[in-house]
Amino acid sequence: MFSERTSVGLDVHARSVAAAAIDGLTGEVFKARLTPSHGEVLNWVGRLPGPCAVVYESGPTGFGLARALIGAGLRCEVAASSKLQRPGGDRVKTDARDALRLARLLRLDEIVPVRIPGPAEEAARDLVRAREASRADLMRARHRLSKLLLRHGIVYSGGKAWTELHDRWVRRQRFDSMPTQAAFDDAYETVVLAAGRRARLDEKIIALAGDSEFTAVTRRLGCLRGISTLTGFALAVEIGDWDRFTGASIGAYVGLVPSEHSSGQSRVQGAITKTGNTHVRRLLVEAAWHHRSAYRPGVVLQRRWDQAPAAARARGHAGNQRLHARWVNLNLRRKRPVIANVAVARELAGWCWSLAVLPD
């Protein structure tokens, strides 16, 4: 429950901060227009009747201000923007009104806070997201190159694309038209550079995964099929504190539960909500496809097991068996593969949680 005397709302932007505070004892409202300097914000809050609690919305400005306020001994909440309530008839939006609304919601305990990561966790998350961006760039570059070839009737039929054999085939392509050849050379160079970026980031992530605060969780998650070192480290970093979830609730956090619109006697469920962390959801959906084939622990999985505790290996083995059985059951019920895979991914999220919270 809200226990401080003054509630402070901050509408934080890159170049300005609109601040509003409500004194719960006198009802007085304080307003100010500040710069994003942490020192200026702290000085203004320090002049208010204390004790104070502060809130601002999550966004591109990050968590630096929250850490500064907490370091100064203040309670600071970073509100989840998607969970903030706004009256349907409110048609006027300004920074000052937003700050005052945040202060009121904080006093009413109507704020849904996001977790504030530590500096090391945020740095590791930046690395993981840089790798995700390079993966997306590489995929787009490959699409542009393959579609350029397709427009000229050139299609590779020698097996799987983007292998070493395919790369040699691509490099042999020549065009009589100088503009087309220039466009092809540029597209191929973009693919090579993007692949190099991704490879360099992979090396850095693997090195960090082997010696960091996330190493233990990464190795336990690797006991499941489809969870490589890169995937396990990304899940460990993006989720952060696994103890705030349960095996049943983590699926909702990553948006893998069905949407619902039920009222009275009707109950209508639709597609998955797709809320929460998009990166984590994609990783889980991709990993779930690995459980479709028959479960036979291979050399790669055995190597990952060798790095994990015995309890994690046993738990991972049980999870692999269960998830494959789930795939078999959904196939027997003639579920579409994409629908079945999402169901398996939702259950996989629960198994990941059980391994992440497992004691070392």
KOLZA-296697 format. One line per 10 residues: number of its first residue (from 1); their letters; for each residue x, y, z of C-alpha. Coordinates in Angstrom, 2 decimals. Example, Ala and Ser with C-alpha at 12.3 -4.5 7.8 and 13.67 -1.06 7.14 Angstrom:
2
1) as) 12.30,-4.50,7.80; 13.67,-1.06,7.14
# end
This chain:
360
1) mfsertsvgl) 0.00,0.00,0.00; 1.07,3.58,-0.61; 2.66,4.85,2.61; 4.71,7.91,1.60; 3.45,11.46,2.10; 4.08,12.74,-1.44; 3.53,10.93,-4.73; 5.58,12.17,-7.67; 4.83,11.54,-11.35; 7.42,12.18,-14.05
11) dvharsvaaa) 6.72,12.30,-17.78; 10.24,11.67,-19.06; 11.38,12.57,-22.56; 14.79,12.79,-24.19; 15.09,16.57,-23.71; 12.58,17.41,-20.99; 10.85,16.06,-17.89; 7.37,17.19,-16.83; 7.02,16.68,-13.08; 3.97,16.72,-10.82
21) aidgltgevf) 3.66,15.90,-7.12; 0.71,15.55,-4.74; 1.13,16.19,-1.02; -1.18,13.68,0.61; -1.29,15.65,3.87; -2.29,19.08,2.55; -3.55,18.17,-0.93; -1.17,20.70,-2.49; -0.02,20.01,-6.04; 3.50,20.87,-7.20
31) karltpshge) 4.45,21.15,-10.87; 7.72,21.78,-12.67; 9.41,21.56,-16.04; 12.86,20.00,-15.67; 15.74,18.86,-17.83; 16.56,15.11,-18.00; 19.57,15.68,-15.70; 19.37,13.21,-12.81; 20.79,15.83,-10.46; 18.10,18.38,-11.29
41) vlnwvgrlpg) 15.32,15.81,-10.84; 16.78,14.69,-7.50; 17.10,18.29,-6.30; 13.46,19.04,-7.15; 12.16,15.88,-5.50; 14.37,16.56,-2.48; 12.61,19.89,-1.88; 9.17,18.24,-1.69; 7.54,17.25,1.63; 8.92,13.81,2.38
51) pcavvyesgp) 8.95,10.93,2.31; 8.34,10.71,-1.44; 7.62,7.93,-3.94; 8.30,8.47,-7.65; 6.92,6.89,-10.81; 7.55,7.30,-14.52; 6.60,5.29,-17.60; 8.85,2.68,-19.14; 10.25,3.73,-22.49; 13.36,4.54,-24.51
61) tgfglarali) 14.90,6.65,-21.73; 15.77,3.46,-19.86; 16.32,2.82,-16.16; 19.15,5.24,-15.34; 16.82,7.73,-13.64; 15.20,4.97,-11.59; 18.58,3.75,-10.38; 19.57,7.31,-9.44; 16.37,7.81,-7.44; 16.68,4.45,-5.69
71) gaglrcevaa) 20.32,5.21,-4.95; 19.17,8.43,-3.24; 16.92,6.41,-0.92; 13.62,7.06,-2.72; 11.07,4.47,-3.76; 10.80,4.55,-7.54; 8.45,2.56,-9.76; 8.74,2.28,-13.53; 5.19,1.82,-14.80; 4.35,-0.60,-17.59
81) ssklqrpggd) 2.99,1.69,-20.31; 0.61,-0.95,-21.67; -1.03,-1.33,-18.24; -1.77,2.32,-17.48; -5.45,3.13,-17.18; -6.86,6.10,-19.10; -10.51,7.21,-19.03; -12.30,6.64,-22.31; -13.55,10.23,-22.42; -10.15,11.83,-21.84
91) rvktdardal) -9.35,13.63,-25.08; -6.67,16.04,-23.83; -3.13,14.76,-23.50; -0.21,16.90,-22.39; 3.03,16.12,-20.59; 1.87,17.97,-17.47; -1.44,16.08,-17.36; 0.36,12.78,-17.88; 2.71,13.49,-14.98; -0.19,14.40,-12.68
101) rlarllrlde) -2.11,11.28,-13.71; 0.92,9.14,-12.87; 1.17,10.75,-9.45; -2.51,10.03,-8.77; -2.26,6.42,-9.98; 0.77,5.85,-7.77; -1.11,7.14,-4.73; -4.02,4.81,-5.56; -1.64,1.82,-6.02; -2.90,1.46,-9.59
111) ivpvripgpa) 0.60,1.23,-11.10; 1.77,-2.07,-12.62; 5.57,-1.79,-12.34; 8.14,-3.36,-14.60; 11.23,-4.96,-13.15; 14.30,-2.72,-13.07; 17.32,-4.73,-14.27; 20.80,-4.28,-12.88; 23.52,-2.63,-14.99; 25.20,-5.98,-15.81
121) eeaardlvra) 21.89,-7.54,-16.83; 20.97,-4.56,-18.99; 24.39,-4.67,-20.69; 23.99,-8.37,-21.45; 20.49,-7.69,-22.78; 21.88,-5.01,-25.10; 24.30,-7.59,-26.50; 21.54,-10.17,-27.01; 19.31,-7.64,-28.75; 22.16,-6.51,-30.97
131) reasradlmr) 22.51,-10.13,-32.06; 18.76,-10.33,-32.68; 18.97,-7.21,-34.85; 21.89,-8.67,-36.83; 19.93,-11.89,-37.36; 16.99,-9.93,-38.75; 19.30,-7.86,-40.97; 20.91,-11.02,-42.33; 17.54,-12.56,-43.10; 16.42,-9.45,-44.99
141) arhrlsklll) 19.70,-9.26,-46.90; 19.40,-12.91,-47.95; 15.83,-12.36,-49.07; 16.83,-9.38,-51.20; 19.63,-11.36,-52.86; 17.51,-14.45,-53.54; 14.66,-12.37,-54.94; 17.07,-10.49,-57.22; 18.19,-13.82,-58.65; 14.60,-15.03,-58.90
151) rhgivysggk) 13.58,-12.00,-60.95; 16.18,-13.10,-63.51; 15.03,-16.71,-63.50; 17.98,-18.02,-61.45; 16.91,-20.55,-58.83; 19.17,-22.79,-56.73; 18.20,-26.47,-56.80; 21.26,-28.12,-55.31; 19.92,-28.62,-51.80; 19.58,-26.43,-48.74
161) awtelhdrwv) 20.19,-22.72,-49.25; 22.84,-20.62,-47.49; 25.28,-23.47,-47.04; 28.90,-23.40,-48.23; 27.87,-25.19,-51.43; 25.12,-22.64,-52.02; 27.54,-19.78,-51.36; 29.92,-21.06,-54.06; 26.99,-21.28,-56.47; 25.96,-17.68,-55.71
171) rrqrfdsmpt) 29.47,-16.36,-56.31; 29.52,-17.94,-59.78; 26.54,-15.91,-60.97; 27.30,-13.27,-63.61; 25.10,-10.81,-65.50; 25.61,-9.16,-68.88; 24.01,-5.93,-67.70; 26.37,-3.72,-65.73; 23.62,-2.20,-63.49; 22.29,-5.65,-62.64
181) qaafddayet) 25.78,-6.94,-61.86; 26.39,-3.93,-59.62; 23.12,-4.53,-57.78; 24.00,-8.22,-57.37; 27.48,-7.43,-56.03; 26.03,-4.98,-53.52; 23.38,-7.48,-52.35; 25.96,-10.25,-51.94; 28.33,-7.95,-50.06; 25.51,-7.00,-47.70
191) vvlaagrrar) 24.87,-10.70,-46.97; 28.57,-11.33,-46.26; 28.86,-8.32,-43.95; 25.66,-9.20,-42.08; 26.80,-12.80,-41.62; 30.12,-11.55,-40.26; 28.36,-9.25,-37.79; 26.22,-12.09,-36.52; 29.21,-14.43,-36.18; 31.18,-11.87,-34.15
201) ldekiialag) 28.23,-11.29,-31.82; 27.75,-15.05,-31.44; 31.35,-15.39,-30.26; 30.91,-12.64,-27.67; 27.65,-14.12,-26.38; 29.11,-17.63,-26.09; 32.10,-16.23,-24.18; 29.82,-14.29,-21.82; 27.50,-17.27,-21.37; 30.45,-19.34,-20.16
211) dseftavtrr) 31.53,-16.91,-17.44; 28.85,-14.60,-16.06; 26.03,-14.47,-13.54; 23.78,-16.12,-16.16; 26.00,-19.16,-16.76; 24.22,-21.51,-14.33; 20.75,-20.73,-15.67; 21.95,-20.98,-19.28; 23.41,-24.43,-18.70; 20.30,-25.69,-16.95
221) lgclrgistl) 18.08,-24.43,-19.78; 20.37,-26.21,-22.26; 19.11,-29.55,-20.96; 16.02,-29.08,-23.15; 15.99,-29.78,-26.87; 16.06,-26.65,-29.00; 17.73,-24.56,-26.28; 21.30,-23.95,-27.45; 23.80,-21.78,-25.60; 22.71,-18.72,-27.59
231) tgfalaveig) 19.02,-19.37,-26.96; 19.49,-20.26,-23.30; 21.55,-17.15,-22.62; 19.00,-14.95,-24.40; 16.16,-16.44,-22.32; 18.13,-16.03,-19.10; 18.93,-12.39,-19.85; 15.51,-11.36,-21.17; 13.53,-12.96,-18.32; 16.00,-11.97,-15.62
241) dwdrftgasi) 14.25,-12.83,-12.36; 12.43,-16.13,-12.95; 11.12,-16.27,-9.38; 8.47,-13.65,-10.14; 6.63,-16.22,-12.28; 5.16,-19.67,-11.91; 5.07,-22.47,-14.44; 1.50,-21.45,-15.28; 1.98,-17.68,-15.44; 5.13,-17.43,-17.58
251) gayvglvpse) 3.20,-18.43,-20.72; 0.96,-15.38,-20.26; 3.98,-13.11,-19.75; 5.39,-14.01,-23.17; 1.99,-13.85,-24.90; 1.52,-17.55,-25.62; -1.92,-17.89,-24.03; -5.20,-17.55,-25.98; -6.96,-14.21,-26.03; -10.46,-14.27,-24.59
261) hssgqsrvqg) -13.65,-12.23,-24.79; -16.24,-13.82,-22.54; -19.37,-12.31,-21.09; -22.45,-13.81,-19.52; -22.97,-17.33,-20.80; -20.66,-16.95,-23.81; -16.98,-17.86,-23.76; -14.93,-16.94,-26.81; -11.20,-17.65,-27.11; -9.11,-16.41,-30.00
271) aitktgnthv) -5.51,-16.30,-31.16; -2.65,-15.96,-28.69; -2.29,-12.54,-27.10; 1.27,-11.87,-28.38; 1.87,-9.54,-25.45; 5.07,-9.26,-23.46; 8.57,-10.01,-24.70; 8.52,-10.65,-28.46; 12.11,-11.94,-28.54; 11.45,-14.58,-25.88
281) rrllveaawh) 8.26,-15.69,-27.61; 10.08,-16.17,-30.92; 12.85,-18.18,-29.27; 10.35,-20.48,-27.54; 8.31,-21.01,-30.72; 11.45,-21.88,-32.70; 12.70,-24.22,-29.97; 9.34,-26.01,-29.80; 9.74,-27.29,-33.39; 12.71,-29.40,-32.23
291) hrsayrpgvv) 10.38,-31.51,-30.08; 8.33,-32.66,-33.06; 10.80,-35.37,-34.10; 11.38,-38.56,-32.10; 13.34,-38.00,-28.91; 16.78,-39.57,-29.09; 19.44,-37.64,-27.12; 22.25,-36.85,-29.55; 25.86,-35.87,-29.10; 25.16,-32.12,-28.90
301) lqrrwdqapa) 22.49,-32.55,-26.23; 24.72,-34.92,-24.28; 27.47,-32.29,-24.25; 25.09,-29.71,-22.86; 23.96,-32.22,-20.23; 27.58,-32.73,-19.13; 27.75,-29.04,-18.15; 24.58,-29.11,-16.02; 23.85,-30.55,-12.55; 22.34,-34.03,-12.28
311) aararghagn) 18.96,-32.68,-11.15; 18.79,-30.43,-14.21; 19.69,-33.31,-16.52; 16.92,-35.46,-15.05; 14.45,-32.59,-15.27; 15.45,-31.82,-18.85; 15.10,-35.47,-19.87; 11.58,-35.58,-18.39; 10.70,-32.34,-20.15; 11.95,-33.59,-23.51
321) qrlharwvnl) 9.88,-36.75,-23.19; 6.78,-34.83,-22.15; 7.06,-32.22,-24.92; 7.50,-34.84,-27.64; 4.52,-36.76,-26.25; 2.56,-33.53,-26.39; 3.46,-33.14,-30.09; 2.36,-36.74,-30.77; -0.95,-36.21,-28.99; -1.69,-33.00,-30.89
331) nlrrkrpvia) -0.86,-34.70,-34.19; -3.26,-37.53,-33.38; -5.95,-34.92,-32.74; -5.18,-33.52,-36.24; -4.21,-30.09,-35.00; -2.52,-27.83,-37.53; 1.26,-27.93,-36.99; 1.55,-24.19,-36.36; -1.22,-24.37,-33.74; 0.31,-27.45,-32.14
341) nvavarelag) 3.73,-25.83,-32.04; 2.43,-22.80,-30.14; 0.81,-25.12,-27.59; 4.12,-26.94,-27.17; 5.96,-23.60,-26.89; 3.60,-22.55,-24.10; 4.39,-25.74,-22.19; 8.09,-25.37,-23.02; 8.02,-21.98,-21.26; 6.88,-23.76,-18.11
351) wcwslavlpd) 9.67,-26.33,-18.37; 12.22,-23.55,-18.85; 10.91,-21.90,-15.70; 11.19,-25.13,-13.71; 14.84,-25.50,-14.77; 15.69,-21.84,-14.19; 14.44,-21.85,-10.59; 16.06,-25.22,-9.84; 18.64,-24.87,-7.04; 22.27,-25.27,-8.14
# end
